[in-house]
Every structure is written in C-alpha cells, then in structure tokens.
Amino acid sequence: MKVVATNKITEAQSRYPAADNHLCAWYLIMSRGNFHSEQDLRATFGDMRGFNYQYKFPIPETTLLVHTLINFESQVAYIDEIKPGNH
C-alpha cells in the first residue's frame, strides 16, 4: 500500500521522540502490506478504529493516533494527521 503525506510522520517524530520507533514500524507495516479490505487491516491492526475510508491507528506505548484516509481499490493510505487521543 502506498502511504501518502509521510512528512506528517517526520513531524510527529520531532514532536514526540519517544514514538519514533513505533511510528517507523507502523509505516513499514502499512507500506509493505497488501490490504484489500477493512478486514485485512483489522487482522494486522486489531486495535484500529474507523469504517468506510477513515481509520485511526493507536501507536503503542503512546497516546498518539494516526488518522488516515484509505482507498483500498487504489491501495493508497493518506495520513491526515497524527495527534494525541484516547485509545
């Protein structure tokens, strides 16, 4: 899956240095994954939230959520924002 707006990961890593490795891991899993449906995502990220095309991924050991817009047909995940939230 192609992950778009990766600059938001870099920005979050600067603001939240303790989350650096976890954000890198999330990116690697998403970019190397072959997710064709919400069920495919849930099989890998059991704690994600959302439906249709909007999904939020909790980052382990942090309060951060990666807010995304995902188009399964075109295999594109757009990072809308990364911010603290409730898990």
C-alpha positions in Angstrom: 0.0 0.0 0.0 1.3 3.4 -0.8 1.4 5.8 2.2 1.0 9.4 1.3 1.9 12.5 3.4 4.8 10.8 5.2 6.0 14.2 6.2 3.4 14.0 9.0 5.3 11.0 10.4 8.5 13.1 10.4 6.8 16.0 12.1 5.3 13.7 14.8 8.7 12.1 15.4 10.1 15.5 16.0 7.3 16.4 18.4 7.1 13.0 20.1 10.6 11.5 20.0 9.6 8.6 22.3 7.2 7.4 19.5 9.9 7.4 16.8 10.4 3.6 16.5 6.7 2.9 16.8 5.8 5.3 14.0 8.5 3.8 11.8 7.1 0.4 12.5 3.6 1.5 11.6 4.8 3.0 8.4 6.7 -0.2 7.4 3.7 -2.4 8.1 1.4 -0.2 6.1 3.7 0.4 3.2 4.7 -3.3 2.8 1.1 -4.5 3.5 -1.3 -5.7 0.9 -4.6 -4.6 2.5 -7.6 -5.1 0.3 -10.3 -4.5 2.9 -11.1 -3.3 6.3 -10.9 -7.0 7.5 -7.3 -7.2 6.2 -6.4 -4.1 8.2 -8.1 -5.5 11.4 -6.2 -8.8 11.0 -3.0 -6.8 11.4 -4.1 -3.9 13.5 -6.7 -5.3 15.8 -6.9 -2.1 17.8 -7.6 0.3 15.0 -10.9 2.3 14.8 -13.0 3.6 11.9 -15.0 2.4 9.0 -15.6 3.2 5.3 -12.4 5.1 4.4 -11.5 6.9 7.7 -9.3 4.9 10.1 -7.4 5.7 13.3 -4.4 3.7 14.4 -3.2 3.8 18.0 0.6 3.9 18.3 1.8 1.5 21.0 3.2 2.9 24.2 2.0 6.4 23.4 -1.3 8.4 23.3 -0.8 9.1 19.6 -3.4 8.2 16.9 -2.6 8.2 13.2 -5.7 9.4 11.4 -5.8 8.1 7.9 -8.0 8.1 4.8 -7.6 4.8 2.9 -8.7 3.8 -0.6 -8.4 0.0 -0.8 -9.1 -0.1 -4.5 -6.2 2.2 -5.4 -4.0 0.9 -2.5 -3.4 4.4 -1.0 -3.3 5.4 2.6 -3.3 9.2 3.2 -2.1 10.3 6.6 -4.5 13.1 7.6 -2.9 13.8 10.9 -1.0 12.3 13.9 -2.1 13.6 17.3 -2.7 12.6 20.9 -6.0 11.0 21.5 -7.8 8.4 23.7 -7.1 4.8 23.0 
